[in-house]
Structure formats: structure tokens, C-alpha cells
Amino acid sequence: MATALVLGSGAALPAKGRFNTTLAILEGARTVLVDCASPASELLYHHGVDYTSVDTVVITHMHADHVTGIGQLAHMKHHFVDAVHPRAFFDRQDPFFKDNLRFPPRDKWTDVNSWLTIYVPEGVEDSIRQYMKALYMRPEVFTKFEVRVLPYGGGEVHRDELFKITAYPNVHIRHYYPELRNTDAMLSSNTILVEVGGRTCLYSSDVAGLKEIEGIVRKVDTVFVEGAHPTPREILQFAQRLDLKRVFVLHIHAPHEEEFARLKDELARANVTLTYDGFEVDL
């Protein structure tokens, strides 16, 4: 059964005890990340996940608290997949690394993929490719590893034997930057649906309002909704109105913590759970 692991549960504003939001979906020997905030690779290891198992990353939009972990993740996976002297200071079989991991299971240890595909909203792919190039993530230094940066729009983003990933555009960025609407700025933002093992998991990313995802969540098994832009009361009313069975709140805005605490009992009755860094649930 696939597992969702909240690596970071906080929003952009610094908060004690919460890193910026990254959601990991674990299945078989593979990990898919929805968003990749800093320090995603360190948090994977901290929670016992081999970051070489990450082969697919979907960036919902280009705010820094959603994308700043991809460079380090690419570096660390490259290090362990290629392990080329003089850059390799220890390898993946070293007990210092291996003995602290719980995923993938030992019988799937060799099944990880040697590539990393990063999906980004259409229009920023060349910037991310240049960023990777500036970080020395270039074909000349790869022996087995490969980084691919691919654009996506609304609709199907990725499909393979385990995962299907679909994007639903939302207006968060257009709402956030009204002064940029008539410029060449990339204003794409997306809610992401992951299908794995016959189950569905929705990650709302940042939204202008929860009505944007009402038409999607009714048929979804597990909903991760952001807790930065909607208020805690709005999230409660959203779950109650739609009679949702599993709602998990991440991307939590620090000043909302007090109101979430006041509404704790009502949220529980509405099947709404506040997540934390390291929160894990079977899908």
C-alpha cells in the first residue's frame, strides 16, 4: 500500500517546528515528491527514506517555498547513483547511510531508478534547466544518472506502471500578482492529483480559495489541503459542506496555529487532521 509522508508542513513564513511543505508518496521502491521545498533531501533521510528512490518531482508553482529543494536533491541523488571519484565521499552501501533507512525495503534496495524527472509549469522549464546546468548537473558529469526537466500544463502530467499524475490549474498566482497579468510573467499554479494502487490523493497546493477544488475533491480518497490562504474556519466549513472523509492540512501558516487549536474538536468531528513534519498516512 502506498504511503503519504509529509516532509515539511509549514508555509512560507518561518515557523518553529515546521519546514516548508513537501509531500512524498512512497510505493514499492519509488518516491514521488509533490513540491520540493528546502531541505527536502535532508528530511527524506531524517525520516528514513533513501533519496535515491525519488525519481519524479512535480512542482506546483514557482514560489520559493515550493521549489528550493530541487538542486540539493539532484546533487545528492547524482552522488549516490554515479559515485564517481573525486566527488564520491562515501557510497550508498555505506552503513552510515544504509543503516538509517526504512524505505525502500531491503528486498527492493536495488530497484530504484537512476534518473530524476522534474515537472514544472509550462514556461519555466528553460530556467530550471539552466539552474541545473549552473549546479554542474550536466551530461558530461553523468555516468548512469540523468536529470530531465519537463513542462506541463493542465491535464495528465505523468503516467507509468505505478503512478498517474494529473494537474488542475488554479488561480493562486494570478490572484497573488494582479499587477503581472499583462506581463510576460509565468502565472501558472496547479493542484495535483496522484493515483497509485487504485487510490487517489489530492494535494491542493496554494489556492486563491477552496471553491477552486470543490469539483475535484468529491471523488478523491485522501485530500491534503493547504492551511495558509484559507482560514481554519473556512477549511472546517469546506470539509463539513462536502462531507469529506479524510482531510489533512499542511502548508500551515504560523499565525493560524492558534485558531486551529481552538477548533481542534470541531475539526476532528469533520475528519480534518492537522499534519506535522514527519506525519505519515496510508493511502
C-alpha distance (Angstrom), angle and dihedral (degrees) to the residues before:
residue distance angle dihedral
M1 . . .
A2 3.79 . .
T3 3.78 119.0 .
A4 3.79 131.3 -150.9
L5 3.81 115.0 -144.5
V6 3.80 121.0 -170.4
L7 3.79 103.8 -145.7
G8 3.79 93.5 179.6
S9 3.79 126.3 11.5
G10 3.80 103.4 -175.8
A11 3.79 133.5 99.5
A12 3.80 127.9 -129.4
L13 3.80 96.0 -74.3
P14 3.83 109.8 84.4
A15 3.80 112.9 -103.9
K16 3.78 131.5 -177.2
G17 3.79 110.1 -108.9
R18 3.81 96.3 9.4
F19 3.80 128.5 92.2
N20 3.81 120.5 -163.5
T21 3.77 114.2 -74.2
T22 3.79 124.1 -80.9
L23 3.81 122.0 157.1
A24 3.82 118.7 -155.2
I25 3.81 122.9 -162.3
L26 3.83 111.9 -159.5
E27 3.80 123.2 -161.9
G28 3.79 131.8 153.2
A29 3.80 105.3 -32.6
R30 3.79 94.6 -29.4
T31 3.76 139.1 93.0
V32 3.80 126.6 -162.0
L33 3.80 118.3 -164.9
V34 3.77 123.0 -153.4
D35 3.78 102.6 -157.0
C36 3.78 120.0 -9.8
A37 3.77 112.5 -135.1
S38 3.77 123.6 175.3
P39 3.00 125.6 -57.8
A40 3.82 94.9 20.9
S41 3.81 97.9 136.6
E42 3.80 92.7 49.1
L43 3.81 91.3 47.9
L44 3.80 91.4 50.2
Y45 3.79 89.7 56.0
H46 3.81 91.7 41.8
H47 3.82 89.0 57.7
G48 3.80 94.1 44.8
V49 3.81 99.8 -100.7
D50 3.80 120.9 134.8
Y51 3.79 104.8 -126.8
T52 3.80 90.3 -150.5
S53 3.83 84.9 70.7
V54 3.82 88.8 69.1
D55 3.80 106.9 97.9
T56 3.82 101.7 150.9
V57 3.79 130.1 47.4
V58 3.80 125.3 178.5
I59 3.80 116.4 -163.9
T60 3.80 111.0 -157.1
H61 3.80 96.0 -161.1
M62 3.77 139.8 -22.3
H63 3.78 103.2 -98.0
A64 3.79 107.1 130.8
D65 3.81 94.9 -118.2
H66 3.83 88.8 63.0
V67 3.80 102.5 44.0
T68 3.80 113.1 27.8
G69 3.82 96.3 96.9
I70 3.80 98.7 62.2
G71 3.81 97.0 86.3
Q72 3.79 95.0 54.7
L73 3.81 92.0 42.5
A74 3.82 90.9 53.7
H75 3.81 90.9 47.3
M76 3.80 94.1 50.4
K77 3.80 95.4 45.5
H78 3.81 90.0 47.6
H79 3.79 90.0 51.3
F80 3.79 94.5 54.7
V81 3.81 98.4 36.9
D82 3.81 95.7 48.4
A83 3.83 102.1 24.6
V84 3.82 91.4 -173.8
H85 3.82 120.7 173.5
P86 3.04 128.4 -84.4
R87 3.80 94.5 20.8
A88 3.80 95.7 52.1
F89 3.79 108.8 87.7
F90 3.82 92.7 170.8
D91 3.79 133.8 -9.2
R92 3.77 135.8 -120.0
Q93 3.81 92.9 -98.8
D94 3.79 92.8 58.8
P95 3.83 109.6 118.4
F96 3.81 89.1 -132.6
F97 3.79 87.0 68.2
K98 3.80 105.8 24.1
D99 3.81 98.7 46.1
N100 3.79 92.1 59.4
L101 3.81 95.2 57.5
R102 3.80 132.1 95.0
F103 3.81 98.5 171.4
P104 2.96 130.8 91.7
P105 3.81 95.9 32.4
R106 3.79 113.2 -113.2
D107 3.81 92.1 -107.1
K108 3.83 88.7 59.5
W109 3.80 95.6 41.5
T110 3.80 93.5 114.7
D111 3.81 96.0 42.8
V112 3.80 98.2 82.6
N113 3.80 117.7 117.7
S114 3.79 120.3 -112.1
W115 3.78 94.3 -138.5
L116 3.79 137.9 73.6
T117 3.79 121.6 -149.5
I118 3.80 117.2 -165.6
Y119 3.80 116.2 -165.5
V120 3.80 115.6 -159.3
P121 3.81 133.0 175.3
E122 3.79 113.9 -83.1
G123 3.78 112.5 -86.2
V124 3.81 101.0 35.2
E125 3.81 99.9 65.4
D126 3.81 94.6 98.0
S127 3.81 91.0 51.2
I128 3.81 91.1 52.4
R129 3.81 91.4 46.9
Q130 3.78 89.6 52.8
Y131 3.80 89.8 47.6
M132 3.81 90.4 53.4
K133 3.78 89.9 47.7
A134 3.81 90.2 51.7
L135 3.83 88.4 52.3
Y136 3.84 89.8 56.0
M137 3.81 91.6 -107.3
R138 3.82 90.6 141.7
P139 3.82 133.1 139.7
E140 3.82 89.7 -113.6
V141 3.82 91.8 68.3
F142 3.82 96.8 42.2
T143 3.79 123.1 96.0
K144 3.82 100.3 165.3
F145 3.80 102.5 -8.3
E146 3.81 126.8 90.8
V147 3.81 132.1 -176.5
R148 3.78 117.3 -157.4
V149 3.80 122.9 -172.0
L150 3.80 112.3 -163.5
P151 3.81 131.6 178.2
Y152 3.78 124.2 -130.7
G153 3.79 137.8 -172.9
G154 3.78 131.4 -173.6
G155 3.79 116.1 -38.2
E156 3.78 131.7 31.4
V157 3.79 112.7 6.7
H158 3.80 102.7 173.5
R159 3.80 139.7 -1.6
D160 3.80 131.9 -179.3
E161 3.80 138.3 143.0
L162 3.84 92.5 -67.5
F163 3.80 109.5 22.7
K164 3.77 138.8 44.8
I165 3.80 116.0 -174.1
T166 3.81 124.3 -168.4
A167 3.80 129.2 -175.6
Y168 3.80 126.7 -145.8
P169 3.81 112.4 -166.9
N170 3.79 116.8 -131.1
V171 3.79 133.7 -173.2
H172 3.80 100.2 -119.2
I173 3.81 95.4 116.6
R174 3.81 94.9 40.0
H175 3.79 88.9 50.3
Y176 3.81 92.3 45.3
Y177 3.82 95.5 49.5
P178 3.82 107.5 33.5
E179 3.81 89.9 157.7
L180 3.84 90.1 63.5
R181 3.80 98.2 55.0
N182 3.79 94.7 101.9
T183 3.81 96.0 41.4
D184 3.78 133.0 83.7
A185 3.83 91.9 -100.7
M186 3.81 116.0 130.8
L187 3.79 105.1 -114.7
S188 3.80 99.9 179.0
S189 3.80 121.4 134.9
N190 3.80 127.3 165.2
T191 3.77 145.5 -162.3
I192 3.82 109.9 -142.0
L193 3.81 129.3 -142.8
V194 3.81 117.4 -163.5
E195 3.81 119.5 -165.3
V196 3.81 116.5 -165.2
G197 3.79 133.3 154.6
G198 3.78 92.7 -1.6
R199 3.81 92.1 -56.0
T200 3.79 131.3 106.9
C201 3.79 128.3 -140.1
L202 3.79 124.0 -173.5
Y203 3.80 124.2 -157.9
S204 3.78 110.2 -167.1
S205 3.80 97.0 -162.1
D206 3.81 110.6 -167.4
V207 3.79 115.7 -28.2
A208 3.77 135.7 -175.3
G209 3.81 87.7 -133.8
L210 3.80 138.9 -12.5
K211 3.80 92.2 -111.7
E212 3.82 85.8 76.9
I213 3.80 90.9 72.5
E214 3.81 101.3 34.7
G215 3.79 92.7 99.9
I216 3.81 91.7 53.0
V217 3.80 105.8 42.0
R218 3.81 97.8 59.5
K219 3.81 91.7 78.2
V220 3.81 97.7 36.7
D221 3.81 124.3 105.7
T222 3.82 97.9 -151.9
V223 3.80 126.3 22.7
F224 3.80 124.7 -162.7
V225 3.78 107.6 -168.9
E226 3.78 127.2 -173.8
G227 3.79 118.7 -112.7
A228 3.78 100.8 -160.2
H229 3.79 108.3 76.2
P230 3.83 101.4 27.1
T231 3.78 113.5 61.5
P232 3.82 119.9 -118.9
R233 3.82 88.9 -108.2
E234 3.79 91.1 52.9
I235 3.82 90.5 51.2
L236 3.80 90.4 50.0
Q237 3.80 92.5 50.0
F238 3.80 90.7 45.5
A239 3.82 92.2 55.4
Q240 3.79 92.5 44.1
R241 3.80 95.3 47.7
L242 3.80 93.8 50.0
D243 3.82 94.6 37.2
L244 3.78 91.5 -130.5
K245 3.81 118.6 -172.5
R246 3.82 103.0 -155.9
V247 3.78 120.8 26.2
F248 3.79 121.0 162.4
V249 3.78 121.4 -172.5
L250 3.81 120.5 -144.1
H251 3.82 135.1 153.1
I252 3.78 85.5 60.7
H253 3.80 117.9 -168.1
A254 3.82 107.4 -133.7
P255 3.84 96.0 -132.8
H256 3.84 88.5 56.2
E257 3.80 93.1 61.8
E258 3.81 93.9 89.0
E259 3.80 93.6 52.0
F260 3.81 91.4 46.0
A261 3.82 87.7 54.1
R262 3.82 92.1 50.8
L263 3.81 90.7 50.5
K264 3.82 94.8 44.2
D265 3.82 96.9 116.6
E266 3.81 95.0 42.9
L267 3.79 90.9 48.0
A268 3.81 91.2 51.1
R269 3.81 91.5 52.0
A270 3.82 88.3 51.7
N271 3.84 91.3 51.9
V272 3.80 92.4 -110.1
T273 3.81 117.3 143.1
L274 3.78 126.2 -171.0
T275 3.81 110.3 -135.8
Y276 3.79 130.0 -146.2
D277 3.80 135.6 -162.7
G278 3.80 105.4 -66.7
F279 3.82 94.8 21.2
E280 3.80 109.8 152.7
V281 3.81 133.1 -170.8
D282 3.80 135.2 171.9
L283 3.78 113.4 -117.3
